[in-house]
Each structure stands twice: as C-alpha cells, then as structure tokens.
Amino acid sequence: MISSAVKTTNSNQLIVSVEKGQYSLTVKWHDGSESEFHYLWLRDNCSAGFHEITKERSFNLLSVSENIHPTQIQIEEENLIIEWSEGEHRSVFLHSWLLKHSYSRTEDLTHESRYQSWDASFIHRLPHADYNDIMADDSGLYQWMVALDKFGLTIVDGMPDTIESTTSLASRIDYLRQTNFGTTFNVESVATPINLAYTSISLPLHTDLPNQETPPGYQFLHCLANECKGGESIFVDGLRVAEELRSQCPDHFKILAEQAIPFRFHDQDHDIRQHHPIINLDNFGNIIEIKYNAHLADVFDVPANLMHEYYLAYRNLMARLRDERFGIQFKLQAGQMVVFDNRRVLHGRNKFEDSTGRRHLHGCYVDRTEFQSRLRVLAQKHQ
C-alpha cells in the first residue's frame, strides 16, 4: 500500500496527522511525538468488538484477513475514524485512548515495580492501621492496602478478641485462600505437630507453602495471646536482600532465578510437591517473588554441572537473609494482627517457652490476584 497522510488544522486536538503504511498507521501527536498502530491491532481493539455489558472481546480475529487496511481515515476533534477494507466496518477511537495504549512509545512505558524495599531501619516506620478504620469504610481500607502493597508488611491494631475478626478483616479484600491447613489455621504449640510452626522451637525465616503450585499471597496472623517468654516475630524483606545479591553477586542471583528446586510437604493425608526458582522476575526484570523455605526444600536436583555453584549461591542468600542489617523483630501483642506479602517478606520467630504462658495466633491467606483486583477497584474512587 502506498503511504498517504491525513492532517488536521485544529491545533487543540491530540492527533494532528496520520500516515498510512503497509501494515500500520503512524500517528503524529500535538507535541510532535509519534506512535505506530498496526491495522490488525486496531481492528482487534475496535470498541464494537466487545460485549456491551461484560466488556469481554467478542470479535473473531479470523473473520478478517491479515491484509486488512484502512480505506478512509478521518480525524475529528476527539476521535480517529477508520473505514476498513473488509466487512464494511467503521471503527471509532478516542485520541486519548490511543495515546494511553500507545505501545510503540517505549519512553512512556512504565514497568518499574511499585514495591519499595526496606532493611532493618524499617522498624521505625512500620505502617500501622486500625481495625475499625479498615472495617468502617473503603477509604480506610484503601489507605491500608496501599501501604501493604508498597512495603509488603503492616500491623493492624485494635483487633477484637475473636477468631471471627481475622476473617472479617481479610474478607474486606476478597475471598480467602484454602490450603491443606484449611481456610483458617491456628498457630500454637501442639503435642503432635505436622509443621514446625506448631511447635515452640525457633522458626527460621521462610516463605509459607512453596510446595504449592502457587504459594499463598498475603498472610494474616492475628495475635490472640502472646504471654510466654520469647516468641518474637522476625521479618526480612526478601526483595531488599535479592536486590543486594543481584548487585554484588550477579552470577549467584542468576542461578537462583533460573534454576528451580523441589519443595515438599507431606503428612498422612497429603504429599504436595512443586519445583520453583527461589527468585522470580517479571517480564521486565523486576523482582516480584521470593520462594525460600529451607525446612520444606526437598532433595535438590539441579543439573550436575551446576550443583556446586547452586549451593554456593544458596548459602550466599541464606547468609544474607540472616544478616542483622535486614531483619526486624518485635513481639506481637494480643489485639494486633500482622499482615504481609508471603511471596516477598520472609517471616519466622524466636523460640518460646510453653510453660511461661499462652501463645496463640489465628491466621488465613488472601491471594495476590484478589488483592490487586480490589486495590485497582478502590483506586478508581479513592486515589
């Protein structure tokens, strides 16, 4: 197709000109910048191809050929109108919508993580929220969720002395995640434990349930009693530790991000196994997950030529996680609930003495998908 241009003389419009190419349009914006939009992409995203109520795509991409192209283009004050070569179809695109979805303007694309990592100094600015504020209205819920999303760790004060209040608050986000431990669980010392958490010994820093295909997202631990000697909670931002590892030992970071190791939980009723890399990145290189649990790690089975190097990297990470520069420690009080991103913030606890008093935490999980969904919906009203 021979290139041709369509221009407008209205300087107030976002789009000032459009040039047709073989497979795409080049749009020139009011600020002099340009964007490229491919014909198949434009036809696939025509608003007429989405269900009016559900907003799901109903257009069948195979109903047009790969050579579909505009036969006529018109620039209006707010809209770009395209007449297509097939199906006698007409598409209307808002200038603002095209600018928002301008995938070729790589300088505008923001793929940086929203997370803000922290070290041991975080103990002095650990975000607190009040149970009643979160439960009272969506504004309080939103402000708390923003802090939790950013830092991965918060404390909720003023919790009622009931196990129901744990799930009431968590359900303000969305439905709860069920695991082999149930929809909710109690963390207290028992005579016949199926997990180290149900003992009084110290609990090393870890991610909960990396043996699952998708480990739980946000964990809620409501302190109903903590009268014993010891039992302080310990937290480390795995994101900060991984960031330092990437900077100082890139080869160790790389092998932990690329090689999956096995995790396993088993008791009389379950044998749940899964392979995961310890460090997970998104498509843009941001660190988004840490899956680390030395007491649920199964027998490593990485390739033989990588095994020694993998152990060196694993030991390096383990040592950094125990470095006092990163960890914070505090003793939860009755009426407090700690909430944290289980796939980012590692948690553990000090040993406690059963004979000196009762220690009882009540917990549950809400997954990241539901958390992020709720946060987006709330942001539309409260941002």
N, C-alpha and C positions, 0 to 999 in steps of 0.2 A: 504494500500500500504506500502511495506517495504521501510524504509528510505534508500536513497543511496546518494552518494556525487559525484559531478563533480568538478574537480580542474583545475587550470591553473598554469603554471610555469612562466608566464610573470608578473614580479613584477610591471610593469608600468600600468597595467590595473586597473580600479576601482574595478572590481569584481574579487576576487581571488578564490572563491569557491561557489558552490551552493549545498544545501542538500534538497532532496525531502522528504516531509512529506505526511500525508494523504490528507490534503486539501490545502497545501501551500508549497512554497519554502522558504528556509532560505538562504539568500544571505550574504556572508561574504565579506566586503569591504577591500580595501587596507590598511585602517587604523586600522583594527582589529574589527571594529564595525559590527553589523549585522542588517538586515532588513527582515521582513516577507512579502511575497506577495502571496495572495491567488489565486488559479487557476481560479476561476470564475472572479475575478478582472482582472487578466492578460488577459484572453480571451476576456473579455468585452472591454478592452482597447488596443487591438491589432490595430495597425495603419491601417490594411486592412479593418477594420470595420467602417471607417469614410469616408464620401464623399470627393473625391479628391479636389473639388473646395470649397464647403461650409464648410468643416471640421466638419460637423454635424455627429453624430453617426448614421450609417445605419445598424449596426449589430443587429440582433434579438437575445437577450439573451436566449430566449426559444428554439432556434434552437440547443442548446447543452444541455446535461443533467447536473444535479447537481454534478455528479461524474466525470466530465471531468478532465483529468490529463495529464501531460507530459509523452510521451513515450521515448523521447530523448531530451537531453539538451546539447547545445554546447556553450562554452564561447569563443568568438572571441575578438580581440583587443579592439573594441569599442561596440560590440553588444552581447546580450544574445539571442540565437536562441532556440526556443522551438518547437518541433514536438508534436502535440496534439493527444490524443487517439480517437478523433472523427473528422469526416469530412475531413480527410487527409489534415489538415490545419497546416500551419507553421507560427509562429509569430516571428518577429524580434524587439527587444527592445534595444535602446541605453542604455549603462550603465548610462550615465549622466541623461537620462530621468527617469530611475528607481530611481536613487538617489534623484532627485528633488521631486519625488512623493512618497517618502518612508513614507507611513502613519503610520508605526509602530514605527518609530524613534521619539517618543514623545519629546525627548530632543531637537530635531531640529525644532519642530513646533513652529512658531511664531504667536501667536494670540493676541499680545498686540495691543492696539489701536494706530493709527498714530497721534491721536489728542494730542495736548499739551494745557492743560488748563491754564487759567490765572485769575488774580484778578485785583484790581484797578490800580496796578503799570503798567499794560499793556498800559495805555495811553501814556507812554513814549517810547514805541516800537511798536506801532500800525503800521502794514505794509501799505505803500503807493505804488501805481503803477501809471503809466502814461497811459492815454487813447491811445496815439499814439504808445507807445511801445507795448501795448497789441494788437492793430489792425495791426501793421506793419508786424509781423512775429510770427511763432509758438513758438519760443524761449521765447519771451516776454510773450506770453500767458501762457506758461508752468510755468515760474517762478512765475507769479502772482497766478496761480491756486494752486501751491504747498503751498504757504503761506496761501491761503484761506482755503485749505483742513486742514492744520495743526492747524491754530488758529481759523478758523470759522468767521473771521471778517477782512476786509480790506477796505481801501479807494482808489478810483481811482480819480486822479486829471486830470485836463485839459480836462474835458468833454465839447464838443461843446454845444452851447445853443440851442439844438433842442431835441424834444422828440424822433426823429428817432435814435439819438446816443445811447439812452438807450438800445433799442432792438438790434442795430448793435453790441454793445459790448457783450450783453448777448448771442447773436446768435453765437458769436465766440466759445462758448462752445457747444451749440446744440439748438434744438428747444425749444420754450417757453411753459410753463405750462399754460393752460387756466383754469380759475375758474369762479364762478358765478359773479365775478367782471370784467371779461373779460380777454383777453390775456395780456393787459397792464391796468394800472389804475393810476388815479391822486389822490394824497393826498393833499387836500386843504379843507378849511372850506366852507361848503355849507349850504344853508338855511334849507333843509330837509334831514338830514343825515340818511343813512341806517347803519352806523357803526361809532363807537366813533372816528375812525381815521379821519372822515370827519367833525370834529368839531374843535374848538380852545381850548378845555379843555385839561387838562393833560391826557396823555395816559399811564396807568400803564404798567409795564413790562409784556410781553406776547409772546406767540407763535402765529403766524398767522394761522388761519383756522384749529384748531384741531378738528373742527366739520366735516372735510372731512375724508373719509376713509384713505387716505394718505395725510397728510398736505404737503404743498409745501416745496421744499428743500431749494434752495438758493434764497434769495431775493435781488433784485437790487432796490435801491432808489436813483434816480438822482435828485439832487437839482438844480432846475431851478431858484428859487428865495427864499430868506430867509431874508427879510428885516425887519421883525417885531421884536418887543420886546419879548424875550422868545423863546420858540420852540426848546430848545436844545435837541438833541438826547441822549438817555440813553441806554446803553448796559450792559448786565451781561452774563458772561459765565456760563450757566446752568450746564455745565459739572463740573466746579470747585465747585459750590455750592453743587451739588449732591455728589461729592467725599467727601466733608467735612461731609455732612449728613450721608453718609454711614459709615464713620469712627467714628463719635461721637454718632450717634443715629441709630444704625443698624436696630432696630425694626421699626422705622419710615420710614427708607429707604425701607425696605422690603415691608411694606404695600402699599407704593406709587408705588412700582414697580410691585406689584402683583394684586392690585385691580383697575379695570377700572372704570372711572366715565364718565358721559354723557356730551357731548358738543353739542351746538345747535346754528345755525344761521338761522334766518327767517325774511323774508320781504314779500311783496305782491306776489313775484314770486317764492320764494324758502323756503323750510323748510329742512335744511340739518343737520342731526344728526349722531353722532358716539360716541361710547364708546372707551376710550383709558386709559391705565395707564399713569400717569404723567411721570414716569421714565421708559425707555425701555433699556434693556440689550441685547447684542448679545448672541450667544450660548456659549461664553467663559467668560461671566460675565463682559465684558466691557460695560460701559455706552455709549450708542450711540445716544439716543434721549431724549429730554425733551419736553413734550407737556403740556404747562401750559398757561391757559388763563382764569383768574377769571371772566372776563366780558362775556365770551361765555360759561362758565360752566353752565350746566343745573342742575336740582334738583338731588342731589346725591342719589344714590340708592344702595350703597354697603350693604352687609348683616347687619342686625340689631346688631348682636353681635360684629361687627367691626366698627360701625358708629362713636362712640365716639373716639376710638383710631385713626380712619382715620382723623377725624377733628383735632386732636392734631398734627398728622404728617403733615397735610396740612398747618396748621398755622405755624408750625416749618419751613417748606420750605418757606412759604410766608415771614416770618420774615428774614430769611437768604438772600433771594433774594433782600430785601430792605437794607441789611447791607452795609454800605458805604465801607467796606473792599473789596467788589467785583465789584461795579459798576464803569463804566467810563462814562463821559459826555462831549459832545462837540457840537458846533453849526456848522452844515453843511453850507458851503458857495456855492454860485452859481458856477457851474463848477466842483463840487465834486459829486461823487457817492459813497455811502456806500454799500458794498456787504457783506452779512453774511448768515451763515447757520441757517435757520429759525427753524430747529429742534434741535438746540443746543444753540444758542445765543439768549437770550430774548431781546426784544427791547421795547422802549417806548419813551416818550418825555415829556418835560415840557409844561405847559400852555403857549399859546402865545396870543398876543393882535392883533386882526384883524385890528384895527384902526391905528396901527403904521407902517404898511407895508405889503407887499405881501409875502405869504409863499406858495410855490408850489413844490411838489416832484412828480416825474413821476416814476412808478415802474413796475416791472414784476418779474416772477419767472422762474427758471430752476431747474428741479428736481435732486435729488441726483444721481439717476441711470445714467442720461445723463452726469452729472458732472464727476462721477467716470469713466465712459466709456472713455470720452475724455481725462481724466488725464492719464489713462493707455496707450492709443494710443500715446499720446505725450511723455510719459516716454520712449517709445521704441527708440525714436530718440534723446531726449534731456536730459536724465537722466545722 
